[in-house]
Structure formats: C-alpha cells, structure tokens
Amino acid sequence: MPDRLRIYCTECDGGRGIWKRIDENRQLLEFLQNERPALLERFPFIETWIGNQDIFLMNLLLLMELPLKPEWVGDRKFPREWPGNPCIEGAYMEFSSSKISGEHDD
C-alpha cells in the first residue's frame, strides 16, 4: 500500500502530485485574502478550514518522507509559502524514520 500511495502522491496531476494540491490550497487562501477579504473577516473559520487542509497535506508529505518541493521545480517557489496565520505552520509534524518505524530515541 505505501508504494501505491507514494506513487499517487508524486505522480498524480501530471506529475505535480501532492505539491500541486498544497499550492492550489494556498492559492485559494491568497485569492480570498486579495479578492474577498470581507468574507474572511466575517467568517474567519474559512482560513481555519483551508489551514487544516494544509496541515493534513504537509504532514502527509512529511510522513511519506517526500521533499518539500519536487526536484523539477528548480529555484521557483513551489509550492508557494503558507499565506495565512503562522500558527498553521506550527502544526506541521516532524517525522523521522525512527518515529515512523516505532523505534524510540534512547
């Protein structure tokens, strides 16, 4: 199963995979910030919803030990930086091989 999941996360969407999903999620928040700031002010939970999706996708990327950006990107910023509340980035988990395998740091 992990091999199929890894292939899906790296090869779907024309090879842009999970990184494209992260980028488009962040692009949606940027759009709302720029084009509909009153909506976000009236319903601040919208940013939380989008942020929770970002947390899930980033943690999945980290859990699968994928790079933060794919090699084919080069020097471009892709996926774009998280444009919202910085506390969202604080919810990204740190995964190491030992934590994934269930080993303990002694």
PEGI-V842105 format. One record per pair of residues at least 12 apart in sequence whose C-alpha atoms are under 10 Angstrom apart, sorted by the first residue. I is the first residue (numbers start at 1). J is the second residue. If there is no record, write none. Layout:
i=I j=J
i=I j=J
//
This chain:
i=2 j=64
i=3 j=64
i=5 j=64
i=6 j=18
i=6 j=60
i=6 j=61
i=6 j=64
i=6 j=65
i=6 j=66
i=9 j=21
i=9 j=57
i=9 j=60
i=9 j=61
i=9 j=64
i=9 j=66
i=10 j=61
i=10 j=66
i=10 j=70
i=15 j=70
i=15 j=72
i=16 j=69
i=16 j=70
i=16 j=72
i=16 j=73
i=16 j=79
i=17 j=70
i=18 j=57
i=18 j=58
i=18 j=60
i=18 j=61
i=18 j=66
i=18 j=69
i=18 j=70
i=18 j=79
i=19 j=57
i=19 j=58
i=19 j=61
i=19 j=66
i=19 j=67
i=19 j=68
i=19 j=69
i=19 j=70
i=19 j=78
i=19 j=79
i=19 j=80
i=20 j=69
i=20 j=78
i=20 j=79
i=20 j=80
i=21 j=53
i=21 j=54
i=21 j=57
i=21 j=58
i=21 j=79
i=22 j=53
i=22 j=54
i=22 j=55
i=22 j=56
i=22 j=57
i=22 j=58
i=22 j=61
i=22 j=78
i=22 j=79
i=22 j=80
i=22 j=81
i=22 j=82
i=23 j=54
i=23 j=77
i=23 j=78
i=23 j=79
i=23 j=80
i=23 j=81
i=23 j=82
i=24 j=54
i=24 j=79
i=24 j=80
i=25 j=50
i=25 j=51
i=25 j=53
i=25 j=54
i=25 j=57
i=25 j=79
i=25 j=80
i=25 j=82
i=26 j=50
i=26 j=51
i=26 j=53
i=26 j=54
i=26 j=79
i=26 j=80
i=26 j=81
i=26 j=82
i=26 j=83
i=26 j=84
i=27 j=79
i=27 j=80
i=27 j=81
i=27 j=82
i=27 j=83
i=28 j=47
i=28 j=50
i=28 j=83
i=29 j=46
i=29 j=47
i=29 j=50
i=29 j=51
i=29 j=82
i=29 j=83
i=29 j=84
i=30 j=82
i=30 j=83
i=30 j=84
i=32 j=46
i=32 j=47
i=33 j=47
i=33 j=83
i=33 j=84
i=47 j=84
i=47 j=85
i=47 j=88
i=48 j=84
i=48 j=85
i=48 j=88
i=50 j=84
i=50 j=88
i=51 j=82
i=51 j=83
i=51 j=84
i=51 j=85
i=51 j=86
i=51 j=87
i=51 j=88
i=51 j=89
i=51 j=91
i=52 j=88
i=52 j=91
i=54 j=82
i=54 j=88
i=54 j=89
i=54 j=91
i=54 j=92
i=55 j=88
i=55 j=89
i=55 j=90
i=55 j=91
i=55 j=92
i=55 j=93
i=56 j=91
i=56 j=92
i=56 j=93
i=57 j=92
i=58 j=89
i=58 j=91
i=58 j=92
i=58 j=93
i=59 j=91
i=59 j=92
i=59 j=93
i=59 j=94
i=59 j=95
i=60 j=92
i=60 j=93
i=60 j=95
i=62 j=92
i=62 j=93
i=62 j=94
i=62 j=95
i=62 j=96
i=63 j=93
i=63 j=94
i=63 j=95
i=63 j=96
i=63 j=97
i=63 j=99
i=63 j=100
i=64 j=95
i=64 j=96
i=64 j=97
i=64 j=100
i=65 j=95
i=65 j=96
i=65 j=97
i=65 j=100
//
